[in-house]
Amino acid sequence: MCARAIDAVIFDLDNTLTDFMLAKENSIRAAVDAMIDSGLPLNQQEAVDSIFAIYKKIGIEHQRVFNVFLEKIIGKVDDRILAAGVVAYRRARGGSLVPYPHAHFVLNKLLKDGYKLAVVSDAPRFEAWQRLNYIGLQHTFDVVLTFDDTGHHKPDPKPFQMALDILNVSADRTVLIGDWIERDILGGQNAGLHTVYARYGDKYSQYADKVDDADTKPDFVVDDLLQLMSVIETLNAKGDSRPGAAS
């Protein structure tokens, strides 16, 4: 094999490997419909808006959001309504949480070509592993680091540095791909990585609590995960130089 400049690729998880926000919206709408059928005194849009307002306040990963929601709307947690919502949510999530097009092809090609692969996510550990299992990628990566593993949220460089240490690779020989400029791209740059902005995943709904740093510019931009392969080929062809760096 010819010498190359890249040894490893670090992936963000949500909205980079799978459309997390779309799956979340679909699951919440299904849950709301089931709760309405069980006696919830709201229409669908009112309920969905209320639930996402709670998520915005207490975090998108909150596991008891329906409890908080029911206490707010009807003054108590009605187990009949709660159970209907939870079951419908889980059923819908299973059908909505899928990998982006070409994800399996790209990852299998990278593995076949000998690249080390990692996930660095701000999600809690259990939820991240659940999502990886849903999309069939639980056995793909050499390392998966979550907030529970690192204790730091992106754009802090420490999660990326931990991944580099475990993979035993250097930052200048590693590519990061993520959909959030303010967290993924800035964090990757803080750690010295080549950065790829997954613009295809940055198509957020009205419920996304996200503000990007306009001053942070990624090294590359892709509109399809398949384009990551061309980015890596470009970096390998340039040797150990970044875009715009001296060779």
N, C-alpha and C positions, 0 to 999 in steps of 0.2 A: 504494500500500500504506500502511496506517495505521502511524503511529509505534509502535514496540514497544521493550520493555526488554531483550530478549535478542538477541544477535547470533551466539552460537556455543555448541556443545555439545561437551564433552570426554567421551569414553567410556573406561572401563577395558575391557580385552579379555577376559581369562579369567573365566568365570562371570558376565559381564555381557552380552557379545555371543554367547558360546558356552559350553556346559556342559563346561568343560575337565576337571573332576574325573571326571565320568561317562565321558568319552572316554578318559581315562587309565586308569581302572579296567577298562573293557571291553578296552582294548588290552593291558594287562598280563595279564589272565586268558586272552586268546587266545594271547599269547606263551607263558605258562606251560604251557598245554595242549599246544602244539606242542613245547616243550622236553621235557615228560614223554614224549611219543610218541617223542622222539629219545634217551631214556635218562636224563633227569633223575630222580634217586632221591628225589623228594618228592611229596606229594599237592598238589593245586591250592592249597588254602587256606594250607598251610604256606609254599609258594613265594611266593604273593601277599603274605602278611604279611611275609616276609623282604625282598622287594623294596621294599615301601613303608617298611620300617624303614631300609633303606639310603637311600632318597629323603629321609627325614626327617633323616638325618645329613648327607648331602652335597648336598641340594637337589633339588627336584622336576624341574628342567630338566637334570639330569646326563645326558649323552649316552652314557655307557658303563656304565650301571647293571647291565646283564646281565653284563658282564665282571666287575665287582666281585662280583656275586651268585654267579657260577659259581666264582670263586676261593674264595669263602667256603664254598660247599656241597661242591664236589668237589675243591678244591685246585688247579684249573687252569681255563683257558679252553678248553673243548672246542669247536672250530669247528663241528662238526656240530650240537651242541646250540644254540650261539650263533646260527648262521645260521637255524635253524628258528624261534627266538624272534624275531629281528629281522624276518624276513619276515612272520610272523604278526602281529606288533605293527603294522607299517606297513599291512598290509591292513585290520586292524581299525580303526586310527585313521582311515583314509579314510572308513569308513562311520559312525563314531561322532561325529566332529567336525563338527557341523552348527550353523547359527545358531539362536538361540532363536526361538520363534514370534514373528512380526510384525517381526523385525529388519529385513528388507529393506523392508517397507512403511514403517516408521518412518523409516529412513535416507533412502529415496527421497523421502518427503514433506518431510523437513527440507531436503534438497538443493533440491527444487523450490521451497520457500518462501524459499530464499536464505540459509539458515544455514550458517556455517562449521563444519566438523566435524573433530575430531581424536581420535586414540587416544593415551593415555598408559599404558604398561604397564611392569611390572617385569621382564617376560620378556626374554631375550636377543633381539637384533635378528632373526637368521635364523629362530628359532623363532616369533617373533611374525608375521613375514611368511608363514611356512609356514601358520600357523593362519588368517590372513586369506585366503590363497589357497584353503585347504580349504573355507572357508565362503562363498567368493565375494564377499568385501568388499575385495579388494586394490586396487580403483580408486575406493573410495568416499570416502576421507578426504583433506582438504587437507594434513594432516600426521600422521605416525605416529612417536611417540617411544618408544623402549625404553630399558632400562637402559644399553645400549651407547651410546646417543645422549646420555643425560643424565649418566651417572655417579652418579646418586643414586636411592635407593629411596624410594618413598612410605612414610611421610607427609611426607618432606621436600618443601617447596613448590616447589623449583627445577624439577622436571620440568613442573609445571603452569605455572609462570612462563615457561618456555621455549616451551611451546605457545602461551600468550597472545601472546608477542612475535612468534612466527612468523605467527600468525593476524592479528596487528595488531588485537586486541580487548582490552577492559578486563575485569578480573576480575568487576566487578559487573554485567557484561552477558553473563556466561558461566555455563552450567550444567555441572556435573560429575555423571555417573552411574557408580556403582561398587558392587560387592557386599561390599566389605570395609571395615567401619567404622574399624578401627584404622589402615588404610592409605589407602584411597580417600577416605573421608569426612573424616577428620581432616586428611589432606593437602590436600584441597580447601578445607577451612575455613582452614587455614594460609595458603593462597594467596588467600583472599578470594572464593572462588567460591560460587555457589548449589549446594547439595549434594543429591543424590537417591540414596537408599539402595536398591539393586536387591535387595530381599529375596528375590525369586524365584531369584536365583543363590546365595543363602547357605544352601543345603541340602547341606551337605558330608557326605562319607562319614566313616567311622571313621578314615580315613587322612589327613584334612586336618590340617595343623599350623597351627592358627589360633586366636587368642584375640582377641576384640574388646574395645575400650575402652568400658566401660559408661557412661562419663561423656561420651562424644561423641554428640551428637544431630544427626541429619541434618535439613535443612530439610523434606524430603519423603521419603516411603516409597512404593515401588511394588511390586506383586506380579505385574506383567506389563509387559513393555517398552512395550506400547502405551500404558500410562498416562503415559509420559513426555510425550506430546503434551498431555495435560491439564495437567501441571505447567507446561509452557512457556506454554500459554494463560493460566494463572493468573498467572504472573509478568508476562507482557505486559500483562494487564489491570490489574495493580497499579502499572504504571510501573516506576520504578527502585528500588522498595522490596523488601526481603527480607521473608519471613514474620515479622511482629511488629515490623518496623521502621517508623519514622514516614514518612508519605507527604507 
